[in-house]
Amino acid sequence: MTSPTDVWGQLAAFSNPVPADVAGAMHRLDIEVLREVSGEDSTEFLARCPAHLALTGKPDRRPSFSVNSSSGLFNCFSCGYAGAFIDLVEDRLGLARVEAYQWIARQGVYRVRDEEEPPRPREPEERITEAALALFEAPPADALASRSLSAQACAEVGVLWRPDKRRWILPIRDPATGELWGWQEKGKRFFRNYPAGVPKSRTLFGDLTWHGQVALLLESPLDAVRARSLGIQGAFASFGAHVSEAQMRLLKERCTTLVLGLDNDAAGRTSRDRLYARWRPRGLAMKFLDYRGIAATDLGDMDDDAARSAYAGAHYPWRRR
């Protein structure tokens, strides 16, 4: 039987609750509605941005912040602070996700809008068990050397090797229980997630039991293993440039400062800037990996000295370059 706590957790993870009286809820969050703009199906409530000072160093002197009465989505057209109404409640009141959901529920009647599609429950025949990993083995010395990885770091995060195809096996696990959901298989000009539809956006790659002061977020699981091989603890990967809300919540639970080490290309920089604008106001200190003077676009392609220097030189985004 599912406990009430589990039910709240599922709702908070997979839904975007919207208060029936959005303007009233904004007032209780100490956000003054300065103007209303009515549309055909909804109303936009305009206010001064509550995150402007944290993001820009200056208060919002004009109503550049709006909340939609139907979707509950908010956006500051000036500083880029944006999200769902539950995010606003988290930020303003300093609540955890489930507590923010409960706060909205206590305001009276509310609506629930899908925020992210929850992963489809697997049928019994699709269920993956630890026994499936018996097909693989520890990475050989030449494969480790080709990526500058240590055998110890691979063992600590469960990286394996498919010898017949010479491919890396990168486990994808439930962040709460450690249960195996599947894996990512990577080789030369080959990439596949198994099984199809495995919900990797709901978890992170890395040591999911780790908690500490400073975490490092990278795109590629093998880059996270490389960082660990260099002695950098708290290195995680998001399985790509897109970092989901669920992944950011997991990181916020595990650290007080996050170094954003996404790839130094257009997609990585765009994702990095979006994450900073969205999560810095929520109390998560964030730094950028220092790519200055480094030709490589990710940590995995750097030599040891450059990788350590990029991490040691991580800086706040407002630092003059």
Steps between C-alpha positions, in 0.01 A plus 500: 500500500629847413548725802368861509860623490565300184186645340611856575843419363359366175272802458776745575741332262269467203250788520477876492227609744346839428301690767143587405570857617844571354496871592408415861779244521747757362391741774566234764846456347558874547488573126283806428291480183540838328297437187275241338495431126200292397514269201246275334561202731714632784635803684860608541578647842788750473732571793856591586731201467575343842829351375634805316729615781658156542558455126599850390609679815222756449133502603232486229374858466228421249254209478699269273377187681175324412302194616239333280172431678429184299836322476661642814818558300704807590767691310710812538554652157804688627715257704360168370374363833229251401323183607181341628299639792626228733856621427399850608362365827821302560715808439297750700436284805808279496292183491579153368301382196241301693455781756446750216236272351324479836514880541321545167242237597425690822414816305170340399394341175788460258558349158770256397675541167761256370851637543699205372366170376571236766688197379280222367487211749684201360319179427634203698678356198689828453626514856878524525688323781860499615538160334492673161838658577662156522542518122760774543841528665738753647651736238838379368819699545515627140144634517573673831816656357317626191272712722748565785274320748603309809376147568409607854280788385320272254439240769370761746224615265435164335641562151532177301618388156344299219798307359342364181413850376762697696241731652459671836204403720383788721230400752185708547359461852215614719645794700306404813549123514790427265282256304630437150274659237723425201820630350655716233724318253768708329763411245673641195224666296242308706257611771192329644285516813367163618216430538340752265332773703708447814427816708857634522370856543372393844844415631869584477807301414752484782522401864137552600582450869733804499416820690745785551573869453596525131367284215604506135246452221619371162314373194671166433515216754854420385600860572364457854714186537799699368443766766480231767821346367667838561384499862202734449222370722133584443526478120168423329376483141158587360528269193502800265473878470139505614474496879153426635327651802518162674877483447549851639295416807723197558810719475356763735439226756864391479703822508500869591714611201473358150773537237337498157741315273275447198677491164650824374290505183180683403265241654702469819531875555128554436409228749751634753357852487142373523582291807671793668207735441249243620676353803722773645197677654410174675802518727738280301838671457629432148838538332616441143782265409792713377549432127718807442807422291394135454427374149306191617122529515455263793693376800547154348713640217732699731835376623533450875649843575240685292211308659622569852559866413152537347343360816719697742429819302121461504356848530178687559351619169530868582880478528662717235666281239 
